[in-house]
Amino acid sequence: MGLITFENEFSVAVPPAKLFKVYCLETDTLIPKILPQAIVSSEIIEGNGGPGTIRKVTFVEGKGLTYVKQKIETIDEEDFAYSFSLIESNVWMEGVEKVIFEHKFVPTPEGGSICKRTSKYYIKDGAEIKEDQIKKDGKKTEGLFKAVEAYFLANPDA
């Protein structure tokens, strides 16, 4: 099995506690509300929200990707760190055993956050995955955080 690791980071004008809340703790209610044009629902299908929990995210039709299942690996509320595995999807998983996404939200002096994200793609023997696709997926995540930023800037008391 091969491993491809991709690291990226981006700034968001939202404090780490709020980012952690929306992305890690209240994902099921807030993310579909913030991104209704992309996400139909997010729901826990097994577990209590802690490590080991399985979440299914359903996307709007017409974009190829219709759903993913994630397994929560770690949640650290004190350090604003969160990781999950992508364990199932309706697209491009045939060459991938799993993908682990690790997130850490670090405060900035201006009151915002730096999101540090590491993606680890565990590639099945003999499969080929294009690194361009991995980088493209990272840009989509940055877009998600920019949508969260826009939501909180428009709704500062949320």
ABEGO torsion letter per residue (X at the ends): XBBBBBBBBBBBABBAAAAAAAAAAAAAAAAAAABAAABABBBBABEAGBBGBBBBBBBBBGAGBABBBBBBABBBAAAGBBBBBBABBABGAAABABBBBBBBBBBBAAGBBBBBBBBBBBBBBGBBBBAAAAAAAAAAAAAAAAAAAAAAAABAAX
